[in-house]
C-alpha cells in the first residue's frame, strides 16, 4: 500500500527537496506552504509520478492549520510520515538590539507552528499505532552562538519537543527523528538578512555547503529504514564545517 507523507515548508529549500525525493520513492504527498504559485508549480511536476494534494496555510496561524488539515479528504487523512520542515531565521543581532517582531516570527514558526501541525496529525497516528515524525532542528539547537539567541532558543525547543515526542509516542509505534543540519545553501540566509542577496551569498562563499538535497537524501533513508530501526537524532555538517560557528573557507 502506498504511503502518504505530509511536508510543511514544501515550496523551497529542504521541504521542496524532500518532496522531490519522497516522490521518487513512491510516496503520495501532501504539500504544505504559504506560496500558492510555488505549491502549484511543484504539484504539477510531481503529480506526473505520484498523487499530490496541496494545502495552503502558514504554520504560524493555528486556525488555518486546523482548518486545512481537517479539510483533507478521507483518503488523505491516514498520514504515515510528517516532515516538519517549515521554519525561519529573522535577523542576526545581539539580544539587546533584537527586533521583537523577528523574535515572534521565529518562535511562532519554528516552535508553535511545528506544534500546531503535529497536534493536528498525531492523534490518527496514535489510533493506527504507526507513523514517523521528522523534525528539522538545526545545529543552532545544539550550541548557541552570538547574535542568534532567539533563533537558537527556538531550535533548542525543537530538540526538546523531539525528545518529548519520542518519550510520549514510542509506546504507540510512532518513530521520531530529529535532524540538525549545519550550513545549507537555501533561501535561509536571504530571509535572515531581509532579502539582501549579496550578504546572503557571502555566507556560502569559500567552501562547499550542504545542499537541500543532502538533507532530503537522509530523510529518504530514515523513512525507508527497516521498521525495527529508529534514527533518533542526527547532526549533518558539510565537510568544511566542524562546529556551528567554525567553517574552514578557502
Secondary structure, 3 states (H helix, E strand, C coil): CCCEEEECCCCCHHHHHHHHHHHHCCCEEEEEECCHHHHHHHHHHHCCCCCEEEEECCCCCHHHHHHHHHCCCHHHCCCCEEEECCCCCCCCCCHHHCCHHHHHHHHHHHHHHHHHHHHHHHHHHHHHCCEEEEEECCHHHCCCCCCCHHHHHHHHHHHHHHHHHHHHHHHHCEEEEEEEECCECCCHHHHHCCCCHHHHHHHCCCCCCECHHHHHHHHHHHHHCCCCCCCCEEEECCCCEEECCEECCC
